[in-house]
Amino acid sequence: MVKRVFQRPLNIIERILFIDFIKGLTVTLKQAFRRTITTHYPYEKLTPPKRFRGFLGHKVIDGREPQPAFNEWVERMKIEVRPGHSRCVVCLLCKRACPVPQLFEIEPEKLPNGKRVIGVFNMNLMLCTFCGLCVDACPVDCLFNSDIHETASYSRKDAILDLKALEEIGRDWQRRREKEEDKIWSDDEHRQRLWYENDVSIR
Amino acid sequence: MMEIAINILIILIKILVILIIALGIGAYLTLVERKVAAHIQRRPGPMVVGWHGLLQPIADGVKLITKEDLFPRYGNRFLYNLALIMALVPAVLVFAVVPFGPTIEIGGREIKPILTDVNVGILLVFGLGSLAVYAIALAGWASNSKYALIGSMRKAGIIISYEVAITFAVMGPLMLAGTLSTFEIVQAQIDQKLWYFWIQPVAFVVYMFSLLAETGRVPFDIQEAEAELVTGFTVEYGGIKFGLFPLVEWYVEVLTLSAIAVVLFFGGWSPINIPFLGFVDPLFFLGPFAPFVWFVLKVALLLLFVLWLHWTLPRYRIDQITAIAWKVMLPLALLNLVITAVIAPLIWR
């Protein structure tokens, strides 16, 4: 037995003149002449918020590393600092934080002077869930989520990001959005700014 | 001999024009519907193919024609194909008795812009309209699918209910005009200086309800009810066969029934009417084209109204639909018939 909570019966005038039909019709007519609220996606793209979790990337050394953490890690891991290249200190914390650790392939490269740099850093994004745990784990603010979200590709090979691609995404991000204020939500003005500034070419 | 040849040529030209109107405009109505629906939901609709999607129907047609023609296993191939023909032919045939304008003279020859001015035109319209139910019942049965069968049964139930109501609804205007010929009904309205809508609003409301029910438009689109039945009886049709069913049901039939409604209630090609006084024609500057423009304008407005309703209202249940037909619409139509019979002599004068 369904209990009717509230239903006002229509009076005779409303029944004869279809008042409720007319109410509905006025609503749709009003909406029909208002501005459309859509984005023509392949032609126009909205900028995602800064905290958006898209493709991953490596920020490069540009003098804005988190201090003193970066210097401590460089000393501990005996890393050769090369400005303009990845900040990675080969600590493997990202791999450790990852729910699917086999997607990382990380190997250091030994230099003749006894120090090390990052040599191989492959990420298989086909296994990645974009959860961002590796980003939280990174002690030197190297690994990060960018706003690149068009991940479709013609081959499975293209889903694997190597160090070169990661660094390119990082440089692109640092140029475009590093200084932007960190907001959880984007206001309209921000969203209306189109995405065309992004010129990174991964493949 | 020459005379007969010329007459046949004229008829062939008329048929060609009517087919182009019925199927060409029908195809473009898909675009109109998508645009109207989109703007009501604050979307722009098709925008990519052509300027504001103007070439979209052609792209859709090419896509549907080049698709594979699938046939359901254990279906009945003969009835499956017959259903399509039986849906398409009666719907287009109704255009044979739609008058587009007054008699015109071309080269000293009087031409009526109507294919056949038979003296039982309206009877023909509703005879052919009832044939549509066979197409739908056959389509549902021949495709050997539960969804299709349920959809076609619902549609058959609705059409049987509303055929009665619509026939009694049009009886009022017919009584006032005193003829069944569509051409002469319009002529009678012009002579009496009266659109029958002014004294037959009840009949018009019943007619509109029946129009929506017979063409499967919202709020009576229960036979396709995409949330429950996928697309109802067209579920097993593929390619252009799938394209033709909605084309016929949603566009050609709405077009024909809107045209008949304009003929019966809004004086066909006549300009704006002031009851019993005369006609006001703001489009007089178009000269001999004005009646045709008026006719097209009225049909277009009625059609847009149907689309507007479609994208506003929710859907009735099947029992509510038949209850409205038998308990409300049919008594109203009968009552209207009685009142019309009383006042008809006043109109005839």
Boltz contact constraints between the chains, C-beta under 6 A:
constraints:
  - contact:
      token1: [A, 24]
      token2: [B, 312]
      max_distance: 6.0
  - contact:
      token1: [A, 25]
      token2: [B, 312]
      max_distance: 6.0
  - contact:
      token1: [A, 28]
      token2: [B, 40]
      max_distance: 6.0
  - contact:
      token1: [A, 28]
      token2: [B, 312]
      max_distance: 6.0
  - contact:
      token1: [A, 31]
      token2: [B, 40]
      max_distance: 6.0
  - contact:
      token1: [A, 31]
      token2: [B, 42]
      max_distance: 6.0
  - contact:
      token1: [A, 32]
      token2: [B, 39]
      max_distance: 6.0
  - contact:
      token1: [A, 32]
      token2: [B, 40]
      max_distance: 6.0
  - contact:
      token1: [A, 36]
      token2: [B, 42]
      max_distance: 6.0
  - contact:
      token1: [A, 36]
      token2: [B, 43]
      max_distance: 6.0
  - contact:
      token1: [A, 36]
      token2: [B, 44]
      max_distance: 6.0
  - contact:
      token1: [A, 37]
      token2: [B, 42]
      max_distance: 6.0
  - contact:
      token1: [A, 38]
      token2: [B, 43]
      max_distance: 6.0
